[in-house]
Amino acid sequence: MHSNQPSKRPRRLTPYLITVGLGLSVAAHAAEPELSDDKKSEIPAPTIDTDGDGLVDAWDRRGDGQADAWDTDGDGQPDLLDDNGDGKPD
């Protein structure tokens, strides 16, 4: 009969340990900042006025001072891209 006492103790602690583990995992998940889909795909504002109309309409993605992405329809998103570096839309 004395040998049954140690086996009952872990059985009594198991629900408590499971509850504590779940509580900690939920708390850790709740502490993580959530990014909305809008922030993930947000495109920065254009920085270069390529056509001289006073409105910025191009991006300098490479940081070399030359436009390499252009917004041709005014929606604030690049429509034409220069991925090969020749300074012209691909």
N, C-alpha and C positions, 0 to 999 in steps of 0.2 A: 504494500500500500504506500509505502514511503516513496517508491520510485515513480508513482503517478503525479506527485506534486510538481516536480519541475516541468512536466509536459503540459500541465494546465496553465501555467503562467504564460508561456508564449502564445497560447490560444487566446488568452484574455487580452494580451497586448496587441495582437494582430489588427483588430478593427481600429484601435487607437492610432497605430502607426500608419495604417492606410489613410485614415482621415487626415492626419497631420501632413502626410506626403501630398495628398491631393490639394489640401489647403495651400501649401507652399507653392505648388506648381501653378495653381490658379492665380495666386498673388504675383508670382513672377511674370506670368503672361499678361496680367493686367497692367503691370508697370512698364511694359514695352510700348514705346510710342508707335502709333499707327499712322502710316502715310496714306493719304487718299490717292486715288487714281489720278486726280487732277494734278497733284503735286509731283507725282512720279514722271508724268509726261509733259510737264510745263516747259515751254520753250522760252528762253530769255528774249527780251526785246531786241530788235535789230539795232545796230550801232553805226551803220554807215549809210550816207545818202549818196547813192550811186548815180542818180539821174538829175541831181541839182534842183529838185522841186521843193526842197525844204523839209521833206519827210524822210526819216530813215527807213530804208527798205532792204538792207543787206546785213549779213553777219560776217564777222571775221573769225571763223572757227579755228583756224591755225594760229592766229595771233601774229601774223606777219604784216598787218596793216592793209592787206588786200581783201576785198570781198570774195567770199567763196560759197555763199548761200544767199539766194535772192527771194524776196516776197513779191511776186508779180501781180497778185490779185488783191493785195491790201488786207488780207485776213490775219496778219501777224504771225504766220507760219511760213517757213521756207518752202518755196515751190520748185526752184531750180537749184541744183547743187553742183559744185565743182569738186569732185573727189580725186581727180588726177593731177591737180595743181597747175593747170595751164591758164587759169584766170578766166575761163569761159565755162558756161554751164555745160554739163555732160548730157 
